[in-house]
């Protein structure tokens, strides 16, 4: 399970996915919570 927080059209999304061989399977994609949003901006600097 890999967790990725990124932005798309100024909306920060939290995506959790797994890797099976060469395929990626998204488990969940949702708007990031306030904590995740703050961490995203701190890591971006």
PDB file of N, CA, C and O in Angstrom:
ATOM      1  N   UNK A   1       0.845  -1.201   0.000  1.00  0.00           N
ATOM      2  CA  UNK A   1       0.000   0.000   0.000  1.00  0.00           C
ATOM      3  C   UNK A   1       0.875   1.245   0.000  1.00  0.00           C
ATOM      4  O   UNK A   1       1.768   1.404   0.833  1.00  0.00           O
ATOM      5  N   UNK A   2       0.603   2.092  -0.925  1.00  0.00           N
ATOM      6  CA  UNK A   2       1.361   3.334  -1.025  1.00  0.00           C
ATOM      7  C   UNK A   2       0.377   4.483  -0.893  1.00  0.00           C
ATOM      8  O   UNK A   2      -0.680   4.489  -1.522  1.00  0.00           O
ATOM      9  N   UNK A   3       0.737   5.446  -0.073  1.00  0.00           N
ATOM     10  CA  UNK A   3      -0.126   6.610   0.090  1.00  0.00           C
ATOM     11  C   UNK A   3       0.523   7.794  -0.600  1.00  0.00           C
ATOM     12  O   UNK A   3       1.713   8.056  -0.424  1.00  0.00           O
ATOM     13  N   UNK A   4      -0.265   8.501  -1.382  1.00  0.00           N
ATOM     14  CA  UNK A   4       0.242   9.637  -2.128  1.00  0.00           C
ATOM     15  C   UNK A   4      -0.696  10.811  -1.931  1.00  0.00           C
ATOM     16  O   UNK A   4      -1.913  10.674  -2.058  1.00  0.00           O
ATOM     17  N   UNK A   5      -0.122  11.974  -1.619  1.00  0.00           N
ATOM     18  CA  UNK A   5      -0.922  13.183  -1.494  1.00  0.00           C
ATOM     19  C   UNK A   5      -0.427  14.143  -2.556  1.00  0.00           C
ATOM     20  O   UNK A   5       0.742  14.527  -2.561  1.00  0.00           O
ATOM     21  N   UNK A   6      -1.316  14.530  -3.454  1.00  0.00           N
ATOM     22  CA  UNK A   6      -0.946  15.431  -4.532  1.00  0.00           C
ATOM     23  C   UNK A   6      -2.088  16.363  -4.851  1.00  0.00           C
ATOM     24  O   UNK A   6      -3.195  16.217  -4.333  1.00  0.00           O
ATOM     25  N   UNK A   7      -1.803  17.335  -5.720  1.00  0.00           N
ATOM     26  CA  UNK A   7      -2.852  18.294  -6.051  1.00  0.00           C
ATOM     27  C   UNK A   7      -3.275  18.153  -7.506  1.00  0.00           C
ATOM     28  O   UNK A   7      -2.470  17.856  -8.389  1.00  0.00           O
ATOM     29  N   UNK A   8      -4.556  18.375  -7.720  1.00  0.00           N
ATOM     30  CA  UNK A   8      -5.137  18.320  -9.057  1.00  0.00           C
ATOM     31  C   UNK A   8      -6.134  19.465  -9.145  1.00  0.00           C
ATOM     32  O   UNK A   8      -7.123  19.490  -8.412  1.00  0.00           O
ATOM     33  N   UNK A   9      -5.879  20.405 -10.032  1.00  0.00           N
ATOM     34  CA  UNK A   9      -6.737  21.591 -10.163  1.00  0.00           C
ATOM     35  C   UNK A   9      -6.912  22.301  -8.819  1.00  0.00           C
ATOM     36  O   UNK A   9      -8.026  22.674  -8.448  1.00  0.00           O
ATOM     37  N   UNK A  10      -5.799  22.488  -8.091  1.00  0.00           N
ATOM     38  CA  UNK A  10      -5.787  23.181  -6.794  1.00  0.00           C
ATOM     39  C   UNK A  10      -6.572  22.453  -5.707  1.00  0.00           C
ATOM     40  O   UNK A  10      -6.822  23.026  -4.647  1.00  0.00           O
ATOM     41  N   UNK A  11      -6.964  21.214  -5.945  1.00  0.00           N
ATOM     42  CA  UNK A  11      -7.610  20.410  -4.911  1.00  0.00           C
ATOM     43  C   UNK A  11      -6.597  19.354  -4.500  1.00  0.00           C
ATOM     44  O   UNK A  11      -6.081  18.615  -5.339  1.00  0.00           O
ATOM     45  N   UNK A  12      -6.318  19.288  -3.208  1.00  0.00           N
ATOM     46  CA  UNK A  12      -5.335  18.323  -2.731  1.00  0.00           C
ATOM     47  C   UNK A  12      -6.039  17.000  -2.460  1.00  0.00           C
ATOM     48  O   UNK A  12      -6.992  16.927  -1.684  1.00  0.00           O
ATOM     49  N   UNK A  13      -5.544  15.958  -3.117  1.00  0.00           N
ATOM     50  CA  UNK A  13      -6.156  14.644  -3.011  1.00  0.00           C
ATOM     51  C   UNK A  13      -5.240  13.682  -2.277  1.00  0.00           C
ATOM     52  O   UNK A  13      -4.016  13.776  -2.362  1.00  0.00           O
ATOM     53  N   UNK A  14      -5.843  12.773  -1.568  1.00  0.00           N
ATOM     54  CA  UNK A  14      -5.111  11.707  -0.893  1.00  0.00           C
ATOM     55  C   UNK A  14      -5.471  10.401  -1.587  1.00  0.00           C
ATOM     56  O   UNK A  14      -6.629   9.984  -1.572  1.00  0.00           O
ATOM     57  N   UNK A  15      -4.488   9.761  -2.191  1.00  0.00           N
ATOM     58  CA  UNK A  15      -4.729   8.540  -2.948  1.00  0.00           C
ATOM     59  C   UNK A  15      -3.961   7.393  -2.301  1.00  0.00           C
ATOM     60  O   UNK A  15      -2.769   7.508  -2.016  1.00  0.00           O
ATOM     61  N   UNK A  16      -4.656   6.297  -2.078  1.00  0.00           N
ATOM     62  CA  UNK A  16      -4.003   5.097  -1.558  1.00  0.00           C
ATOM     63  C   UNK A  16      -4.092   4.034  -2.649  1.00  0.00           C
ATOM     64  O   UNK A  16      -5.174   3.739  -3.156  1.00  0.00           O
ATOM     65  N   UNK A  17      -2.936   3.461  -3.007  1.00  0.00           N
ATOM     66  CA  UNK A  17      -2.953   2.451  -4.054  1.00  0.00           C
ATOM     67  C   UNK A  17      -1.961   1.336  -3.754  1.00  0.00           C
ATOM     68  O   UNK A  17      -1.051   1.484  -2.938  1.00  0.00           O
ATOM     69  N   UNK A  18      -2.166   0.211  -4.443  1.00  0.00           N
ATOM     70  CA  UNK A  18      -1.238  -0.911  -4.323  1.00  0.00           C
ATOM     71  C   UNK A  18      -0.642  -1.172  -5.689  1.00  0.00           C
ATOM     72  O   UNK A  18      -1.186  -0.768  -6.717  1.00  0.00           O
ATOM     73  N   UNK A  19       0.483  -1.856  -5.676  1.00  0.00           N
ATOM     74  CA  UNK A  19       1.154  -2.169  -6.928  1.00  0.00           C
ATOM     75  C   UNK A  19       1.153  -3.676  -7.113  1.00  0.00           C
ATOM     76  O   UNK A  19       1.606  -4.424  -6.247  1.00  0.00           O
ATOM     77  N   UNK A  20       0.643  -4.105  -8.245  1.00  0.00           N
ATOM     78  CA  UNK A  20       0.656  -5.532  -8.574  1.00  0.00           C
ATOM     79  C   UNK A  20       1.408  -5.687  -9.885  1.00  0.00           C
ATOM     80  O   UNK A  20       0.866  -5.428 -10.959  1.00  0.00           O
ATOM     81  N   UNK A  21       2.651  -6.107  -9.788  1.00  0.00           N
ATOM     82  CA  UNK A  21       3.446  -6.230 -10.998  1.00  0.00           C
ATOM     83  C   UNK A  21       3.629  -4.865 -11.630  1.00  0.00           C
ATOM     84  O   UNK A  21       4.195  -3.962 -11.014  1.00  0.00           O
ATOM     85  N   UNK A  22       3.156  -4.710 -12.850  1.00  0.00           N
ATOM     86  CA  UNK A  22       3.261  -3.417 -13.517  1.00  0.00           C
ATOM     87  C   UNK A  22       1.987  -2.601 -13.390  1.00  0.00           C
ATOM     88  O   UNK A  22       1.942  -1.447 -13.814  1.00  0.00           O
ATOM     89  N   UNK A  23       0.952  -3.194 -12.808  1.00  0.00           N
ATOM     90  CA  UNK A  23      -0.333  -2.498 -12.688  1.00  0.00           C
ATOM     91  C   UNK A  23      -0.463  -1.820 -11.335  1.00  0.00           C
ATOM     92  O   UNK A  23       0.008  -2.324 -10.315  1.00  0.00           O
ATOM     93  N   UNK A  24      -1.104  -0.684 -11.352  1.00  0.00           N
ATOM     94  CA  UNK A  24      -1.408   0.023 -10.111  1.00  0.00           C
ATOM     95  C   UNK A  24      -2.905  -0.028  -9.887  1.00  0.00           C
ATOM     96  O   UNK A  24      -3.690   0.184 -10.812  1.00  0.00           O
ATOM     97  N   UNK A  25      -3.294  -0.309  -8.667  1.00  0.00           N
ATOM     98  CA  UNK A  25      -4.718  -0.386  -8.353  1.00  0.00           C
ATOM     99  C   UNK A  25      -5.036   0.613  -7.259  1.00  0.00           C
ATOM    100  O   UNK A  25      -4.509   0.525  -6.151  1.00  0.00           O
ATOM    101  N   UNK A  26      -5.906   1.569  -7.578  1.00  0.00           N
ATOM    102  CA  UNK A  26      -6.265   2.596  -6.607  1.00  0.00           C
ATOM    103  C   UNK A  26      -7.301   2.037  -5.645  1.00  0.00           C
ATOM    104  O   UNK A  26      -8.339   1.524  -6.062  1.00  0.00           O
ATOM    105  N   UNK A  27      -7.009   2.139  -4.359  1.00  0.00           N
ATOM    106  CA  UNK A  27      -7.941   1.669  -3.337  1.00  0.00           C
ATOM    107  C   UNK A  27      -8.891   2.802  -2.973  1.00  0.00           C
ATOM    108  O   UNK A  27     -10.108   2.623  -2.944  1.00  0.00           O
ATOM    109  N   UNK A  28      -8.320   3.967  -2.698  1.00  0.00           N
ATOM    110  CA  UNK A  28      -9.181   5.090  -2.367  1.00  0.00           C
ATOM    111  C   UNK A  28      -8.560   6.387  -2.830  1.00  0.00           C
ATOM    112  O   UNK A  28      -7.343   6.566  -2.777  1.00  0.00           O
ATOM    113  N   UNK A  29      -9.405   7.285  -3.283  1.00  0.00           N
ATOM    114  CA  UNK A  29      -8.978   8.622  -3.679  1.00  0.00           C
ATOM    115  C   UNK A  29     -10.014   9.578  -3.110  1.00  0.00           C
ATOM    116  O   UNK A  29     -11.202   9.484  -3.421  1.00  0.00           O
ATOM    117  N   UNK A  30      -9.549  10.500  -2.273  1.00  0.00           N
ATOM    118  CA  UNK A  30     -10.486  11.423  -1.653  1.00  0.00           C
ATOM    119  C   UNK A  30      -9.785  12.738  -1.387  1.00  0.00           C
ATOM    120  O   UNK A  30      -8.564  12.845  -1.500  1.00  0.00           O
ATOM    121  N   UNK A  31     -10.573  13.732  -1.033  1.00  0.00           N
ATOM    122  CA  UNK A  31      -9.988  15.018  -0.681  1.00  0.00           C
ATOM    123  C   UNK A  31      -9.171  14.843   0.593  1.00  0.00           C
ATOM    124  O   UNK A  31      -9.587  14.157   1.527  1.00  0.00           O
ATOM    125  N   UNK A  32      -8.026  15.463   0.613  1.00  0.00           N
ATOM    126  CA  UNK A  32      -7.146  15.343   1.771  1.00  0.00           C
ATOM    127  C   UNK A  32      -7.742  16.061   2.971  1.00  0.00           C
ATOM    128  O   UNK A  32      -8.424  17.078   2.839  1.00  0.00           O
ATOM    129  N   UNK A  33      -7.467  15.507   4.138  1.00  0.00           N
ATOM    130  CA  UNK A  33      -7.929  16.142   5.373  1.00  0.00           C
ATOM    131  C   UNK A  33      -7.048  17.348   5.681  1.00  0.00           C
ATOM    132  O   UNK A  33      -6.030  17.570   5.025  1.00  0.00           O
ATOM    133  N   UNK A  34      -7.446  18.116   6.676  1.00  0.00           N
ATOM    134  CA  UNK A  34      -6.678  19.311   7.038  1.00  0.00           C
ATOM    135  C   UNK A  34      -5.241  18.970   7.401  1.00  0.00           C
ATOM    136  O   UNK A  34      -4.314  19.698   7.046  1.00  0.00           O
ATOM    137  N   UNK A  35      -5.061  17.865   8.108  1.00  0.00           N
ATOM    138  CA  UNK A  35      -3.714  17.463   8.523  1.00  0.00           C
ATOM    139  C   UNK A  35      -2.874  17.111   7.296  1.00  0.00           C
ATOM    140  O   UNK A  35      -1.727  17.538   7.170  1.00  0.00           O
ATOM    141  N   UNK A  36      -3.465  16.328   6.399  1.00  0.00           N
ATOM    142  CA  UNK A  36      -2.747  15.930   5.188  1.00  0.00           C
ATOM    143  C   UNK A  36      -2.419  17.141   4.327  1.00  0.00           C
ATOM    144  O   UNK A  36      -1.352  17.208   3.716  1.00  0.00           O
ATOM    145  N   UNK A  37      -3.343  18.096   4.281  1.00  0.00           N
ATOM    146  CA  UNK A  37      -3.130  19.309   3.507  1.00  0.00           C
ATOM    147  C   UNK A  37      -1.942  20.097   4.055  1.00  0.00           C
ATOM    148  O   UNK A  37      -1.102  20.596   3.307  1.00  0.00           O
ATOM    149  N   UNK A  38      -1.899  20.195   5.395  1.00  0.00           N
ATOM    150  CA  UNK A  38      -0.815  20.945   6.025  1.00  0.00           C
ATOM    151  C   UNK A  38       0.529  20.262   5.765  1.00  0.00           C
ATOM    152  O   UNK A  38       1.519  20.924   5.454  1.00  0.00           O
ATOM    153  N   UNK A  39       0.555  18.944   5.895  1.00  0.00           N
ATOM    154  CA  UNK A  39       1.783  18.201   5.637  1.00  0.00           C
ATOM    155  C   UNK A  39       2.228  18.363   4.187  1.00  0.00           C
ATOM    156  O   UNK A  39       3.420  18.483   3.904  1.00  0.00           O
ATOM    157  N   UNK A  40       1.264  18.366   3.275  1.00  0.00           N
ATOM    158  CA  UNK A  40       1.582  18.515   1.855  1.00  0.00           C
ATOM    159  C   UNK A  40       2.274  19.845   1.599  1.00  0.00           C
ATOM    160  O   UNK A  40       3.279  19.898   0.890  1.00  0.00           O
ATOM    161  N   UNK A  41       1.740  20.924   2.173  1.00  0.00           N
ATOM    162  CA  UNK A  41       2.325  22.244   1.962  1.00  0.00           C
ATOM    163  C   UNK A  41       3.690  22.363   2.626  1.00  0.00           C
ATOM    164  O   UNK A  41       4.579  23.034   2.103  1.00  0.00           O
ATOM    165  N   UNK A  42       3.862  21.714   3.779  1.00  0.00           N
ATOM    166  CA  UNK A  42       5.162  21.753   4.458  1.00  0.00           C
ATOM    167  C   UNK A  42       6.216  21.001   3.655  1.00  0.00           C
ATOM    168  O   UNK A  42       7.368  21.430   3.584  1.00  0.00           O
ATOM    169  N   UNK A  43       5.828  19.889   3.054  1.00  0.00           N
ATOM    170  CA  UNK A  43       6.785  19.098   2.270  1.00  0.00           C
ATOM    171  C   UNK A  43       7.120  19.749   0.940  1.00  0.00           C
ATOM    172  O   UNK A  43       8.177  19.485   0.365  1.00  0.00           O
ATOM    173  N   UNK A  44       6.231  20.594   0.452  1.00  0.00           N
ATOM    174  CA  UNK A  44       6.430  21.217  -0.852  1.00  0.00           C
ATOM    175  C   UNK A  44       7.513  22.298  -0.824  1.00  0.00           C
ATOM    176  O   UNK A  44       8.125  22.601  -1.848  1.00  0.00           O
ATOM    177  N   UNK A  45       7.742  22.875   0.357  1.00  0.00           N
ATOM    178  CA  UNK A  45       8.718  23.970   0.477  1.00  0.00           C
ATOM    179  C   UNK A  45      10.144  23.486   0.246  1.00  0.00           C
ATOM    180  O   UNK A  45      11.083  24.280   0.311  1.00  0.00           O
TER     181      UNK A  45
END
